[in-house]
Amino acid sequence: MNLSSVIYPIVSLGGLGLVFGAGLAYASQKFAVEVDPKVEEVRNALPSANCGACGYPGCEAFAKAIVEGKAPIEGCPVGGASCAESLGEIMGVEANAGVKKVAKVICNGDTSKCKEDFDYQGVEDCVAATMVAGGSKSCKYGCLGLGTCVRECPFDAIDIVDNRIARINPEKCTGCTKCIAVCPKDVIDMVPYEQDVIITCNNKETGKVVRPKCGVACISCKICVKSCPFEAIDFENNLAFIDYEKCTNCFVCVEKCPTKAIEGQLEKRKKALIHEDLCIGCTICKKNCPVDAIEGELKENHKIIEDKCIGCGVCEQKCPKDAITMIK
């Protein structure tokens, strides 16, 4: 065997490798794109979800936009308030993350409560099912429960529970809104994380039309609108809706709704407690209580009438002496 026939190719390939390597090294230096160290710092403070909920294609693009002043530091719903605070420290500005919001399925009409028009046997996907007469449910505004949102959620925050309806775990939800974008029924909405009282119906038909279809639908009776002590519930397109900024989670509407279309766990309702050693009998709490649940005369210790108290917290907010505490 001719040794030169082996050595020459090896030397040639090695030489070419050195030449190309040197060329790449030179190119990397010559055409290097300088990265702002602050962009790197902001990028490292982000949660690396790359979900696009901020309006940018990924965390890298969002970080660059923040440093360039094109995006707000509160723009990452996944990171939330803590992330915004960290970004504020990096950028030297004050964070104002606002109220944390999570996704919520505005429907309780599972197959045990909402009638089915036919037995759907197609692809297990809400979008596909909608193409067949709008879906199998009698209510064309309800959750189909076939898991399109489940597959889209990057945080495993959504499950299909018994009787085929989607449920979102608020502890896992980051508010990225991806589920909202893919839901063909527009039945998912963003609600405040601390909100206990939520109207869980999306049907905009009249009560006469919707009543035979679903047992937990809003029937346009407006009882909740009339009974709310804080005028926090309004009515539009045959459907009640809550102004969350006005709502105090007093649960009065939950008690009054005849079809249970308003969700709220009554065991979460708080009660006011007046500390006698701090109360000066100024009557401010009594005057401001919307349901007359406080008794007592001027300059005398006041008391809560427990059967009347709705746990709205107005008295606690108004007391000038911090003599009232809301307890469970």
TORKOL-4160 file (C-alpha; in steps of 0.2 Angstrom, whole numbers, padded with zeros to 4 digits, m for minus):
328
<pt num="1" X="0000" Y="0000" Z="0000"/>
<pt num="2" X="0007" Y="0017" Z="m0005"/>
<pt num="3" X="0009" Y="0027" Z="0011"/>
<pt num="4" X="0008" Y="0044" Z="0002"/>
<pt num="5" X="m0010" Y="0040" Z="m0005"/>
<pt num="6" X="m0015" Y="0040" Z="0014"/>
<pt num="7" X="m0005" Y="0054" Z="0021"/>
<pt num="8" X="m0008" Y="0067" Z="0007"/>
<pt num="9" X="m0027" Y="0067" Z="0009"/>
<pt num="10" X="m0026" Y="0068" Z="0028"/>
<pt num="11" X="m0014" Y="0083" Z="0027"/>
<pt num="12" X="m0025" Y="0091" Z="0013"/>
<pt num="13" X="m0041" Y="0089" Z="0024"/>
<pt num="14" X="m0032" Y="0095" Z="0039"/>
<pt num="15" X="m0026" Y="0110" Z="0030"/>
<pt num="16" X="m0043" Y="0114" Z="0023"/>
<pt num="17" X="m0050" Y="0112" Z="0041"/>
<pt num="18" X="m0037" Y="0125" Z="0048"/>
<pt num="19" X="m0041" Y="0137" Z="0034"/>
<pt num="20" X="m0060" Y="0136" Z="0036"/>
<pt num="21" X="m0058" Y="0137" Z="0055"/>
<pt num="22" X="m0047" Y="0152" Z="0054"/>
<pt num="23" X="m0060" Y="0160" Z="0042"/>
<pt num="24" X="m0075" Y="0156" Z="0053"/>
<pt num="25" X="m0065" Y="0164" Z="0068"/>
<pt num="26" X="m0061" Y="0179" Z="0058"/>
<pt num="27" X="m0080" Y="0181" Z="0052"/>
<pt num="28" X="m0086" Y="0179" Z="0070"/>
<pt num="29" X="m0075" Y="0193" Z="0076"/>
<pt num="30" X="m0078" Y="0204" Z="0060"/>
<pt num="31" X="m0097" Y="0202" Z="0059"/>
<pt num="32" X="m0101" Y="0200" Z="0078"/>
<pt num="33" X="m0117" Y="0208" Z="0084"/>
<pt num="34" X="m0114" Y="0216" Z="0100"/>
<pt num="35" X="m0127" Y="0212" Z="0113"/>
<pt num="36" X="m0132" Y="0225" Z="0126"/>
<pt num="37" X="m0128" Y="0218" Z="0143"/>
<pt num="38" X="m0144" Y="0225" Z="0150"/>
<pt num="39" X="m0154" Y="0215" Z="0137"/>
<pt num="40" X="m0145" Y="0199" Z="0144"/>
<pt num="41" X="m0149" Y="0205" Z="0162"/>
<pt num="42" X="m0167" Y="0207" Z="0158"/>
<pt num="43" X="m0168" Y="0191" Z="0148"/>
<pt num="44" X="m0161" Y="0181" Z="0163"/>
<pt num="45" X="m0175" Y="0189" Z="0174"/>
<pt num="46" X="m0189" Y="0183" Z="0163"/>
<pt num="47" X="m0196" Y="0165" Z="0166"/>
<pt num="48" X="m0191" Y="0158" Z="0149"/>
<pt num="49" X="m0208" Y="0152" Z="0145"/>
<pt num="50" X="m0207" Y="0160" Z="0127"/>
<pt num="51" X="m0226" Y="0159" Z="0126"/>
<pt num="52" X="m0229" Y="0175" Z="0116"/>
<pt num="53" X="m0242" Y="0182" Z="0129"/>
<pt num="54" X="m0232" Y="0198" Z="0130"/>
<pt num="55" X="m0235" Y="0201" Z="0111"/>
<pt num="56" X="m0217" Y="0197" Z="0106"/>
<pt num="57" X="m0211" Y="0180" Z="0098"/>
<pt num="58" X="m0201" Y="0176" Z="0113"/>
<pt num="59" X="m0192" Y="0181" Z="0129"/>
<pt num="60" X="m0177" Y="0187" Z="0120"/>
<pt num="61" X="m0187" Y="0199" Z="0109"/>
<pt num="62" X="m0197" Y="0205" Z="0124"/>
<pt num="63" X="m0181" Y="0209" Z="0134"/>
<pt num="64" X="m0174" Y="0219" Z="0119"/>
<pt num="65" X="m0191" Y="0228" Z="0118"/>
<pt num="66" X="m0190" Y="0233" Z="0136"/>
<pt num="67" X="m0172" Y="0239" Z="0135"/>
<pt num="68" X="m0177" Y="0250" Z="0120"/>
<pt num="69" X="m0192" Y="0257" Z="0129"/>
<pt num="70" X="m0205" Y="0249" Z="0117"/>
<pt num="71" X="m0212" Y="0237" Z="0130"/>
<pt num="72" X="m0218" Y="0239" Z="0148"/>
<pt num="73" X="m0209" Y="0230" Z="0162"/>
<pt num="74" X="m0226" Y="0223" Z="0167"/>
<pt num="75" X="m0229" Y="0215" Z="0151"/>
<pt num="76" X="m0225" Y="0197" Z="0156"/>
<pt num="77" X="m0241" Y="0188" Z="0162"/>
<pt num="78" X="m0231" Y="0172" Z="0166"/>
<pt num="79" X="m0219" Y="0181" Z="0178"/>
<pt num="80" X="m0232" Y="0192" Z="0186"/>
<pt num="81" X="m0229" Y="0205" Z="0199"/>
<pt num="82" X="m0212" Y="0197" Z="0206"/>
<pt num="83" X="m0205" Y="0197" Z="0188"/>
<pt num="84" X="m0211" Y="0215" Z="0185"/>
<pt num="85" X="m0202" Y="0220" Z="0201"/>
<pt num="86" X="m0186" Y="0212" Z="0196"/>
<pt num="87" X="m0187" Y="0220" Z="0179"/>
<pt num="88" X="m0190" Y="0237" Z="0187"/>
<pt num="89" X="m0175" Y="0236" Z="0198"/>
<pt num="90" X="m0164" Y="0232" Z="0182"/>
<pt num="91" X="m0172" Y="0246" Z="0172"/>
<pt num="92" X="m0172" Y="0259" Z="0187"/>
<pt num="93" X="m0191" Y="0261" Z="0186"/>
<pt num="94" X="m0206" Y="0257" Z="0197"/>
<pt num="95" X="m0216" Y="0242" Z="0193"/>
<pt num="96" X="m0235" Y="0243" Z="0193"/>
<pt num="97" X="m0241" Y="0226" Z="0189"/>
<pt num="98" X="m0259" Y="0229" Z="0194"/>
<pt num="99" X="m0271" Y="0215" Z="0198"/>
<pt num="100" X="m0266" Y="0197" Z="0194"/>
<pt num="101" X="m0278" Y="0189" Z="0181"/>
<pt num="102" X="m0280" Y="0171" Z="0177"/>
<pt num="103" X="m0290" Y="0162" Z="0163"/>
<pt num="104" X="m0308" Y="0155" Z="0168"/>
<pt num="105" X="m0320" Y="0144" Z="0158"/>
<pt num="106" X="m0336" Y="0154" Z="0158"/>
<pt num="107" X="m0347" Y="0139" Z="0157"/>
<pt num="108" X="m0354" Y="0126" Z="0169"/>
<pt num="109" X="m0365" Y="0117" Z="0156"/>
<pt num="110" X="m0357" Y="0100" Z="0156"/>
<pt num="111" X="m0366" Y="0085" Z="0149"/>
<pt num="112" X="m0376" Y="0082" Z="0165"/>
<pt num="113" X="m0383" Y="0100" Z="0164"/>
<pt num="114" X="m0383" Y="0105" Z="0146"/>
<pt num="115" X="m0392" Y="0094" Z="0133"/>
<pt num="116" X="m0384" Y="0086" Z="0118"/>
<pt num="117" X="m0392" Y="0088" Z="0101"/>
<pt num="118" X="m0383" Y="0073" Z="0094"/>
<pt num="119" X="m0369" Y="0061" Z="0097"/>
<pt num="120" X="m0353" Y="0068" Z="0090"/>
<pt num="121" X="m0341" Y="0054" Z="0084"/>
<pt num="122" X="m0328" Y="0065" Z="0075"/>
<pt num="123" X="m0310" Y="0071" Z="0080"/>
<pt num="124" X="m0308" Y="0075" Z="0098"/>
<pt num="125" X="m0305" Y="0093" Z="0095"/>
<pt num="126" X="m0317" Y="0108" Z="0099"/>
<pt num="127" X="m0312" Y="0117" Z="0082"/>
<pt num="128" X="m0317" Y="0101" Z="0072"/>
<pt num="129" X="m0333" Y="0098" Z="0082"/>
<pt num="130" X="m0338" Y="0116" Z="0079"/>
<pt num="131" X="m0338" Y="0113" Z="0060"/>
<pt num="132" X="m0352" Y="0100" Z="0063"/>
<pt num="133" X="m0368" Y="0110" Z="0066"/>
<pt num="134" X="m0358" Y="0121" Z="0078"/>
<pt num="135" X="m0355" Y="0106" Z="0090"/>
<pt num="136" X="m0366" Y="0093" Z="0098"/>
<pt num="137" X="m0372" Y="0104" Z="0113"/>
<pt num="138" X="m0389" Y="0112" Z="0113"/>
<pt num="139" X="m0381" Y="0128" Z="0119"/>
<pt num="140" X="m0370" Y="0135" Z="0105"/>
<pt num="141" X="m0361" Y="0146" Z="0117"/>
<pt num="142" X="m0355" Y="0133" Z="0129"/>
<pt num="143" X="m0339" Y="0123" Z="0132"/>
<pt num="144" X="m0338" Y="0108" Z="0121"/>
<pt num="145" X="m0325" Y="0099" Z="0132"/>
<pt num="146" X="m0314" Y="0091" Z="0119"/>
<pt num="147" X="m0298" Y="0098" Z="0124"/>
<pt num="148" X="m0292" Y="0110" Z="0111"/>
<pt num="149" X="m0287" Y="0122" Z="0126"/>
<pt num="150" X="m0279" Y="0108" Z="0135"/>
<pt num="151" X="m0267" Y="0104" Z="0121"/>
<pt num="152" X="m0263" Y="0122" Z="0119"/>
<pt num="153" X="m0259" Y="0127" Z="0137"/>
<pt num="154" X="m0240" Y="0126" Z="0139"/>
<pt num="155" X="m0242" Y="0125" Z="0158"/>
<pt num="156" X="m0253" Y="0110" Z="0161"/>
<pt num="157" X="m0266" Y="0121" Z="0169"/>
<pt num="158" X="m0281" Y="0114" Z="0160"/>
<pt num="159" X="m0290" Y="0098" Z="0162"/>
<pt num="160" X="m0306" Y="0090" Z="0155"/>
<pt num="161" X="m0316" Y="0084" Z="0170"/>
<pt num="162" X="m0331" Y="0072" Z="0172"/>
<pt num="163" X="m0346" Y="0076" Z="0160"/>
<pt num="164" X="m0334" Y="0084" Z="0148"/>
<pt num="165" X="m0330" Y="0102" Z="0152"/>
<pt num="166" X="m0314" Y="0111" Z="0154"/>
<pt num="167" X="m0308" Y="0117" Z="0170"/>
<pt num="168" X="m0293" Y="0129" Z="0173"/>
<pt num="169" X="m0282" Y="0127" Z="0189"/>
<pt num="170" X="m0279" Y="0146" Z="0194"/>
<pt num="171" X="m0263" Y="0140" Z="0204"/>
<pt num="172" X="m0255" Y="0134" Z="0188"/>
<pt num="173" X="m0262" Y="0147" Z="0176"/>
<pt num="174" X="m0250" Y="0161" Z="0171"/>
<pt num="175" X="m0262" Y="0172" Z="0161"/>
<pt num="176" X="m0253" Y="0169" Z="0144"/>
<pt num="177" X="m0271" Y="0169" Z="0135"/>
<pt num="178" X="m0266" Y="0155" Z="0123"/>
<pt num="179" X="m0282" Y="0145" Z="0128"/>
<pt num="180" X="m0292" Y="0160" Z="0124"/>
<pt num="181" X="m0285" Y="0162" Z="0107"/>
<pt num="182" X="m0289" Y="0144" Z="0102"/>
<pt num="183" X="m0306" Y="0142" Z="0110"/>
<pt num="184" X="m0319" Y="0142" Z="0095"/>
<pt num="185" X="m0333" Y="0146" Z="0107"/>
<pt num="186" X="m0325" Y="0161" Z="0115"/>
<pt num="187" X="m0330" Y="0154" Z="0132"/>
<pt num="188" X="m0314" Y="0158" Z="0141"/>
<pt num="189" X="m0311" Y="0174" Z="0149"/>
<pt num="190" X="m0298" Y="0183" Z="0160"/>
<pt num="191" X="m0304" Y="0186" Z="0178"/>
<pt num="192" X="m0295" Y="0193" Z="0194"/>
<pt num="193" X="m0286" Y="0179" Z="0203"/>
<pt num="194" X="m0294" Y="0184" Z="0220"/>
<pt num="195" X="m0311" Y="0185" Z="0212"/>
<pt num="196" X="m0323" Y="0172" Z="0221"/>
<pt num="197" X="m0339" Y="0177" Z="0212"/>
<pt num="198" X="m0340" Y="0174" Z="0194"/>
<pt num="199" X="m0355" Y="0173" Z="0182"/>
<pt num="200" X="m0352" Y="0156" Z="0173"/>
<pt num="201" X="m0363" Y="0158" Z="0158"/>
<pt num="202" X="m0359" Y="0164" Z="0140"/>
<pt num="203" X="m0376" Y="0162" Z="0132"/>
<pt num="204" X="m0383" Y="0177" Z="0125"/>
<pt num="205" X="m0401" Y="0170" Z="0121"/>
<pt num="206" X="m0416" Y="0175" Z="0130"/>
<pt num="207" X="m0421" Y="0165" Z="0146"/>
<pt num="208" X="m0436" Y="0157" Z="0137"/>
<pt num="209" X="m0424" Y="0150" Z="0123"/>
<pt num="210" X="m0410" Y="0145" Z="0134"/>
<pt num="211" X="m0419" Y="0137" Z="0149"/>
<pt num="212" X="m0424" Y="0121" Z="0140"/>
<pt num="213" X="m0406" Y="0119" Z="0134"/>
<pt num="214" X="m0396" Y="0121" Z="0150"/>
<pt num="215" X="m0400" Y="0120" Z="0168"/>
<pt num="216" X="m0387" Y="0132" Z="0174"/>
<pt num="217" X="m0388" Y="0145" Z="0161"/>
<pt num="218" X="m0392" Y="0164" Z="0164"/>
<pt num="219" X="m0410" Y="0166" Z="0160"/>
<pt num="220" X="m0411" Y="0185" Z="0160"/>
<pt num="221" X="m0421" Y="0187" Z="0176"/>
<pt num="222" X="m0410" Y="0201" Z="0182"/>
<pt num="223" X="m0412" Y="0196" Z="0200"/>
<pt num="224" X="m0393" Y="0198" Z="0203"/>
<pt num="225" X="m0393" Y="0215" Z="0195"/>
<pt num="226" X="m0407" Y="0221" Z="0207"/>
<pt num="227" X="m0400" Y="0212" Z="0223"/>
<pt num="228" X="m0382" Y="0218" Z="0222"/>
<pt num="229" X="m0379" Y="0230" Z="0236"/>
<pt num="230" X="m0365" Y="0238" Z="0226"/>
<pt num="231" X="m0372" Y="0240" Z="0208"/>
<pt num="232" X="m0358" Y="0229" Z="0202"/>
<pt num="233" X="m0368" Y="0218" Z="0190"/>
<pt num="234" X="m0375" Y="0225" Z="0174"/>
<pt num="235" X="m0385" Y="0217" Z="0160"/>
<pt num="236" X="m0382" Y="0217" Z="0141"/>
<pt num="237" X="m0386" Y="0205" Z="0127"/>
<pt num="238" X="m0398" Y="0195" Z="0138"/>
<pt num="239" X="m0383" Y="0191" Z="0149"/>
<pt num="240" X="m0377" Y="0197" Z="0166"/>
<pt num="241" X="m0359" Y="0202" Z="0169"/>
<pt num="242" X="m0349" Y="0208" Z="0184"/>
<pt num="243" X="m0339" Y="0224" Z="0186"/>
<pt num="244" X="m0325" Y="0216" Z="0196"/>
<pt num="245" X="m0318" Y="0233" Z="0202"/>
<pt num="246" X="m0335" Y="0236" Z="0211"/>
<pt num="247" X="m0338" Y="0218" Z="0216"/>
<pt num="248" X="m0334" Y="0215" Z="0235"/>
<pt num="249" X="m0337" Y="0196" Z="0234"/>
<pt num="250" X="m0351" Y="0197" Z="0246"/>
<pt num="251" X="m0360" Y="0182" Z="0238"/>
<pt num="252" X="m0377" Y="0190" Z="0238"/>
<pt num="253" X="m0379" Y="0187" Z="0219"/>
<pt num="254" X="m0374" Y="0169" Z="0222"/>
<pt num="255" X="m0388" Y="0166" Z="0235"/>
<pt num="256" X="m0401" Y="0174" Z="0224"/>
<pt num="257" X="m0397" Y="0167" Z="0207"/>
<pt num="258" X="m0411" Y="0154" Z="0203"/>
<pt num="259" X="m0401" Y="0144" Z="0191"/>
<pt num="260" X="m0384" Y="0144" Z="0200"/>
<pt num="261" X="m0377" Y="0153" Z="0185"/>
<pt num="262" X="m0366" Y="0163" Z="0197"/>
<pt num="263" X="m0351" Y="0153" Z="0204"/>
<pt num="264" X="m0345" Y="0156" Z="0222"/>
<pt num="265" X="m0341" Y="0146" Z="0237"/>
<pt num="266" X="m0352" Y="0152" Z="0251"/>
<pt num="267" X="m0340" Y="0145" Z="0264"/>
<pt num="268" X="m0327" Y="0158" Z="0259"/>
<pt num="269" X="m0339" Y="0172" Z="0264"/>
<pt num="270" X="m0331" Y="0182" Z="0278"/>
<pt num="271" X="m0339" Y="0190" Z="0293"/>
<pt num="272" X="m0335" Y="0207" Z="0301"/>
<pt num="273" X="m0329" Y="0207" Z="0319"/>
<pt num="274" X="m0328" Y="0223" Z="0330"/>
<pt num="275" X="m0315" Y="0224" Z="0343"/>
<pt num="276" X="m0324" Y="0232" Z="0358"/>
<pt num="277" X="m0307" Y="0238" Z="0365"/>
<pt num="278" X="m0304" Y="0249" Z="0349"/>
<pt num="279" X="m0322" Y="0254" Z="0345"/>
<pt num="280" X="m0326" Y="0272" Z="0350"/>
<pt num="281" X="m0344" Y="0272" Z="0344"/>
<pt num="282" X="m0342" Y="0284" Z="0330"/>
<pt num="283" X="m0356" Y="0276" Z="0320"/>
<pt num="284" X="m0346" Y="0277" Z="0303"/>
<pt num="285" X="m0347" Y="0258" Z="0301"/>
<pt num="286" X="m0366" Y="0258" Z="0304"/>
<pt num="287" X="m0369" Y="0272" Z="0292"/>
<pt num="288" X="m0360" Y="0264" Z="0278"/>
<pt num="289" X="m0366" Y="0246" Z="0280"/>
<pt num="290" X="m0376" Y="0242" Z="0265"/>
<pt num="291" X="m0387" Y="0229" Z="0273"/>
<pt num="292" X="m0389" Y="0237" Z="0291"/>
<pt num="293" X="m0379" Y="0223" Z="0299"/>
<pt num="294" X="m0372" Y="0234" Z="0312"/>
<pt num="295" X="m0381" Y="0240" Z="0328"/>
<pt num="296" X="m0376" Y="0252" Z="0342"/>
<pt num="297" X="m0378" Y="0270" Z="0347"/>
<pt num="298" X="m0366" Y="0285" Z="0346"/>
<pt num="299" X="m0351" Y="0283" Z="0358"/>
<pt num="300" X="m0356" Y="0265" Z="0362"/>
<pt num="301" X="m0348" Y="0249" Z="0357"/>
<pt num="302" X="m0355" Y="0243" Z="0341"/>
<pt num="303" X="m0360" Y="0225" Z="0337"/>
<pt num="304" X="m0362" Y="0215" Z="0321"/>
<pt num="305" X="m0378" Y="0207" Z="0317"/>
<pt num="306" X="m0371" Y="0190" Z="0310"/>
<pt num="307" X="m0387" Y="0185" Z="0301"/>
<pt num="308" X="m0387" Y="0200" Z="0291"/>
<pt num="309" X="m0368" Y="0202" Z="0288"/>
<pt num="310" X="m0363" Y="0198" Z="0270"/>
<pt num="311" X="m0345" Y="0200" Z="0272"/>
<pt num="312" X="m0342" Y="0214" Z="0260"/>
<pt num="313" X="m0329" Y="0223" Z="0270"/>
<pt num="314" X="m0335" Y="0240" Z="0269"/>
<pt num="315" X="m0336" Y="0243" Z="0287"/>
<pt num="316" X="m0318" Y="0237" Z="0289"/>
<pt num="317" X="m0312" Y="0250" Z="0276"/>
<pt num="318" X="m0322" Y="0264" Z="0283"/>
<pt num="319" X="m0317" Y="0262" Z="0302"/>
<pt num="320" X="m0305" Y="0276" Z="0307"/>
<pt num="321" X="m0299" Y="0266" Z="0321"/>
<pt num="322" X="m0295" Y="0249" Z="0313"/>
<pt num="323" X="m0307" Y="0241" Z="0325"/>
<pt num="324" X="m0315" Y="0229" Z="0313"/>
<pt num="325" X="m0308" Y="0214" Z="0305"/>
<pt num="326" X="m0315" Y="0202" Z="0292"/>
<pt num="327" X="m0314" Y="0184" Z="0298"/>
<pt num="328" X="m0319" Y="0167" Z="0290"/>
